C-alpha cells in the first residue's frame, strides 16, 4: 500500500529541505508539494528533491484539495 504526503507551501524554501528529508524514510511514499505562489525558490527546491509539484492559489484548504 502506497501513501501520499501532501505539503502545502508558500515561501518555505528555508524549511522545505528539512521537511522533504523526513519524507524519505520509506520507498512506498509519494510526496506532493502544492505551492501557493512562492517567490523564494520553494518550487525549484521541491523539484530538485524529487517531489511532484502542483501549483494553485495561496489557501491551505485549496492547496490540500488540489494535492
MODELLER restraints for C-alpha pairs under 7 A, 6 or more apart:
rsr = mdl.restraints
at = mdl.atoms
rsr.add(forms.Gaussian(group=physical.xy_distance, feature=features.Distance(at['CA:2:A'], at['CA:28:A']), mean=5.02, stdev=0.5))
rsr.add(forms.Gaussian(group=physical.xy_distance, feature=features.Distance(at['CA:2:A'], at['CA:29:A']), mean=5.69, stdev=0.5))
rsr.add(forms.Gaussian(group=physical.xy_distance, feature=features.Distance(at['CA:3:A'], at['CA:28:A']), mean=6.60, stdev=0.5))
rsr.add(forms.Gaussian(group=physical.xy_distance, feature=features.Distance(at['CA:3:A'], at['CA:29:A']), mean=5.04, stdev=0.5))
rsr.add(forms.Gaussian(group=physical.xy_distance, feature=features.Distance(at['CA:3:A'], at['CA:30:A']), mean=6.23, stdev=0.5))
rsr.add(forms.Gaussian(group=physical.xy_distance, feature=features.Distance(at['CA:4:A'], at['CA:29:A']), mean=5.67, stdev=0.5))
rsr.add(forms.Gaussian(group=physical.xy_distance, feature=features.Distance(at['CA:4:A'], at['CA:30:A']), mean=4.54, stdev=0.5))
rsr.add(forms.Gaussian(group=physical.xy_distance, feature=features.Distance(at['CA:4:A'], at['CA:31:A']), mean=5.80, stdev=0.5))
rsr.add(forms.Gaussian(group=physical.xy_distance, feature=features.Distance(at['CA:5:A'], at['CA:30:A']), mean=6.09, stdev=0.5))
rsr.add(forms.Gaussian(group=physical.xy_distance, feature=features.Distance(at['CA:5:A'], at['CA:31:A']), mean=4.85, stdev=0.5))
rsr.add(forms.Gaussian(group=physical.xy_distance, feature=features.Distance(at['CA:5:A'], at['CA:32:A']), mean=6.04, stdev=0.5))
rsr.add(forms.Gaussian(group=physical.xy_distance, feature=features.Distance(at['CA:6:A'], at['CA:31:A']), mean=6.16, stdev=0.5))
rsr.add(forms.Gaussian(group=physical.xy_distance, feature=features.Distance(at['CA:6:A'], at['CA:32:A']), mean=4.81, stdev=0.5))
rsr.add(forms.Gaussian(group=physical.xy_distance, feature=features.Distance(at['CA:6:A'], at['CA:33:A']), mean=5.91, stdev=0.5))
rsr.add(forms.Gaussian(group=physical.xy_distance, feature=features.Distance(at['CA:6:A'], at['CA:64:A']), mean=6.78, stdev=0.5))
rsr.add(forms.Gaussian(group=physical.xy_distance, feature=features.Distance(at['CA:6:A'], at['CA:67:A']), mean=5.95, stdev=0.5))
rsr.add(forms.Gaussian(group=physical.xy_distance, feature=features.Distance(at['CA:7:A'], at['CA:32:A']), mean=6.18, stdev=0.5))
rsr.add(forms.Gaussian(group=physical.xy_distance, feature=features.Distance(at['CA:7:A'], at['CA:33:A']), mean=4.77, stdev=0.5))
rsr.add(forms.Gaussian(group=physical.xy_distance, feature=features.Distance(at['CA:7:A'], at['CA:34:A']), mean=6.09, stdev=0.5))
rsr.add(forms.Gaussian(group=physical.xy_distance, feature=features.Distance(at['CA:8:A'], at['CA:33:A']), mean=5.93, stdev=0.5))
rsr.add(forms.Gaussian(group=physical.xy_distance, feature=features.Distance(at['CA:8:A'], at['CA:34:A']), mean=4.82, stdev=0.5))
rsr.add(forms.Gaussian(group=physical.xy_distance, feature=features.Distance(at['CA:8:A'], at['CA:35:A']), mean=5.94, stdev=0.5))
rsr.add(forms.Gaussian(group=physical.xy_distance, feature=features.Distance(at['CA:8:A'], at['CA:60:A']), mean=6.32, stdev=0.5))
rsr.add(forms.Gaussian(group=physical.xy_distance, feature=features.Distance(at['CA:8:A'], at['CA:63:A']), mean=5.73, stdev=0.5))
rsr.add(forms.Gaussian(group=physical.xy_distance, feature=features.Distance(at['CA:8:A'], at['CA:64:A']), mean=6.44, stdev=0.5))
rsr.add(forms.Gaussian(group=physical.xy_distance, feature=features.Distance(at['CA:9:A'], at['CA:33:A']), mean=6.86, stdev=0.5))
rsr.add(forms.Gaussian(group=physical.xy_distance, feature=features.Distance(at['CA:9:A'], at['CA:34:A']), mean=6.10, stdev=0.5))
rsr.add(forms.Gaussian(group=physical.xy_distance, feature=features.Distance(at['CA:9:A'], at['CA:35:A']), mean=4.79, stdev=0.5))
rsr.add(forms.Gaussian(group=physical.xy_distance, feature=features.Distance(at['CA:9:A'], at['CA:36:A']), mean=6.15, stdev=0.5))
rsr.add(forms.Gaussian(group=physical.xy_distance, feature=features.Distance(at['CA:10:A'], at['CA:35:A']), mean=5.89, stdev=0.5))
rsr.add(forms.Gaussian(group=physical.xy_distance, feature=features.Distance(at['CA:10:A'], at['CA:36:A']), mean=5.29, stdev=0.5))
rsr.add(forms.Gaussian(group=physical.xy_distance, feature=features.Distance(at['CA:10:A'], at['CA:37:A']), mean=6.26, stdev=0.5))
rsr.add(forms.Gaussian(group=physical.xy_distance, feature=features.Distance(at['CA:10:A'], at['CA:38:A']), mean=4.92, stdev=0.5))
rsr.add(forms.Gaussian(group=physical.xy_distance, feature=features.Distance(at['CA:10:A'], at['CA:58:A']), mean=6.96, stdev=0.5))
rsr.add(forms.Gaussian(group=physical.xy_distance, feature=features.Distance(at['CA:11:A'], at['CA:38:A']), mean=4.55, stdev=0.5))
rsr.add(forms.Gaussian(group=physical.xy_distance, feature=features.Distance(at['CA:11:A'], at['CA:39:A']), mean=6.17, stdev=0.5))
rsr.add(forms.Gaussian(group=physical.xy_distance, feature=features.Distance(at['CA:11:A'], at['CA:40:A']), mean=5.49, stdev=0.5))
rsr.add(forms.Gaussian(group=physical.xy_distance, feature=features.Distance(at['CA:11:A'], at['CA:42:A']), mean=5.99, stdev=0.5))
rsr.add(forms.Gaussian(group=physical.xy_distance, feature=features.Distance(at['CA:12:A'], at['CA:42:A']), mean=5.76, stdev=0.5))
rsr.add(forms.Gaussian(group=physical.xy_distance, feature=features.Distance(at['CA:13:A'], at['CA:40:A']), mean=6.21, stdev=0.5))
rsr.add(forms.Gaussian(group=physical.xy_distance, feature=features.Distance(at['CA:13:A'], at['CA:41:A']), mean=5.94, stdev=0.5))
rsr.add(forms.Gaussian(group=physical.xy_distance, feature=features.Distance(at['CA:13:A'], at['CA:42:A']), mean=4.42, stdev=0.5))
rsr.add(forms.Gaussian(group=physical.xy_distance, feature=features.Distance(at['CA:13:A'], at['CA:45:A']), mean=6.86, stdev=0.5))
rsr.add(forms.Gaussian(group=physical.xy_distance, feature=features.Distance(at['CA:31:A'], at['CA:51:A']), mean=5.18, stdev=0.5))
rsr.add(forms.Gaussian(group=physical.xy_distance, feature=features.Distance(at['CA:31:A'], at['CA:52:A']), mean=6.22, stdev=0.5))
rsr.add(forms.Gaussian(group=physical.xy_distance, feature=features.Distance(at['CA:32:A'], at['CA:51:A']), mean=5.69, stdev=0.5))
rsr.add(forms.Gaussian(group=physical.xy_distance, feature=features.Distance(at['CA:32:A'], at['CA:52:A']), mean=4.75, stdev=0.5))
rsr.add(forms.Gaussian(group=physical.xy_distance, feature=features.Distance(at['CA:32:A'], at['CA:53:A']), mean=5.80, stdev=0.5))
rsr.add(forms.Gaussian(group=physical.xy_distance, feature=features.Distance(at['CA:32:A'], at['CA:67:A']), mean=6.52, stdev=0.5))
rsr.add(forms.Gaussian(group=physical.xy_distance, feature=features.Distance(at['CA:33:A'], at['CA:46:A']), mean=6.86, stdev=0.5))
rsr.add(forms.Gaussian(group=physical.xy_distance, feature=features.Distance(at['CA:33:A'], at['CA:51:A']), mean=6.45, stdev=0.5))
rsr.add(forms.Gaussian(group=physical.xy_distance, feature=features.Distance(at['CA:33:A'], at['CA:52:A']), mean=6.14, stdev=0.5))
rsr.add(forms.Gaussian(group=physical.xy_distance, feature=features.Distance(at['CA:33:A'], at['CA:53:A']), mean=4.85, stdev=0.5))
rsr.add(forms.Gaussian(group=physical.xy_distance, feature=features.Distance(at['CA:33:A'], at['CA:54:A']), mean=6.29, stdev=0.5))
rsr.add(forms.Gaussian(group=physical.xy_distance, feature=features.Distance(at['CA:34:A'], at['CA:53:A']), mean=5.80, stdev=0.5))
rsr.add(forms.Gaussian(group=physical.xy_distance, feature=features.Distance(at['CA:34:A'], at['CA:54:A']), mean=4.70, stdev=0.5))
rsr.add(forms.Gaussian(group=physical.xy_distance, feature=features.Distance(at['CA:34:A'], at['CA:55:A']), mean=5.63, stdev=0.5))
rsr.add(forms.Gaussian(group=physical.xy_distance, feature=features.Distance(at['CA:34:A'], at['CA:63:A']), mean=5.67, stdev=0.5))
rsr.add(forms.Gaussian(group=physical.xy_distance, feature=features.Distance(at['CA:34:A'], at['CA:67:A']), mean=6.15, stdev=0.5))
rsr.add(forms.Gaussian(group=physical.xy_distance, feature=features.Distance(at['CA:35:A'], at['CA:43:A']), mean=6.99, stdev=0.5))
rsr.add(forms.Gaussian(group=physical.xy_distance, feature=features.Distance(at['CA:35:A'], at['CA:54:A']), mean=6.28, stdev=0.5))
rsr.add(forms.Gaussian(group=physical.xy_distance, feature=features.Distance(at['CA:35:A'], at['CA:55:A']), mean=4.99, stdev=0.5))
rsr.add(forms.Gaussian(group=physical.xy_distance, feature=features.Distance(at['CA:35:A'], at['CA:56:A']), mean=6.25, stdev=0.5))
rsr.add(forms.Gaussian(group=physical.xy_distance, feature=features.Distance(at['CA:36:A'], at['CA:55:A']), mean=6.19, stdev=0.5))
rsr.add(forms.Gaussian(group=physical.xy_distance, feature=features.Distance(at['CA:36:A'], at['CA:56:A']), mean=5.21, stdev=0.5))
rsr.add(forms.Gaussian(group=physical.xy_distance, feature=features.Distance(at['CA:36:A'], at['CA:57:A']), mean=4.68, stdev=0.5))
rsr.add(forms.Gaussian(group=physical.xy_distance, feature=features.Distance(at['CA:36:A'], at['CA:58:A']), mean=3.85, stdev=0.5))
rsr.add(forms.Gaussian(group=physical.xy_distance, feature=features.Distance(at['CA:36:A'], at['CA:59:A']), mean=6.88, stdev=0.5))
rsr.add(forms.Gaussian(group=physical.xy_distance, feature=features.Distance(at['CA:37:A'], at['CA:57:A']), mean=6.44, stdev=0.5))
rsr.add(forms.Gaussian(group=physical.xy_distance, feature=features.Distance(at['CA:37:A'], at['CA:58:A']), mean=6.38, stdev=0.5))
rsr.add(forms.Gaussian(group=physical.xy_distance, feature=features.Distance(at['CA:46:A'], at['CA:53:A']), mean=6.98, stdev=0.5))
rsr.add(forms.Gaussian(group=physical.xy_distance, feature=features.Distance(at['CA:47:A'], at['CA:53:A']), mean=6.71, stdev=0.5))
rsr.add(forms.Gaussian(group=physical.xy_distance, feature=features.Distance(at['CA:56:A'], at['CA:63:A']), mean=6.49, stdev=0.5))
